[in-house]
Amino acid sequence: MHEITEEVLKAVKEAAPEGRITCARAHELAEQLKVPLIVIGQAADRLNIKIKNCQLGCF
């Protein structure tokens, strides 16, 4: 498991004010923060944030 920093948690929380974040936005955050996408997903899980509009139809 990758380390989820406070910076990542804060960014994900701010990107999901209604408790949801799009998959595209999750990809953008991963790129901006220079972390693997899995870290964004793990942060969303930890914060009980749902990922919606997944390009692969997984969420």
MOURQUI-V110170 format. One record per pair of residues at least 24 apart in sequence whose ideal C-beta (glycine too) atoms are under 6 Angstrom apart, sorted by sequence separation. I is the first residue (numbers start at 1). J is the second residue. If there is no record, write none. Layout:
# MOURQUI-V110170
i;j
I;J
I;J
This chain:
# MOURQUI-V110170
i;j
8;33
26;51
21;49
23;51
19;49
20;50
21;51
22;52
23;53
8;39
12;43
22;53
23;54
12;44
20;52
23;55
16;49
9;43
13;47
4;39
8;43
2;39
4;42
4;43
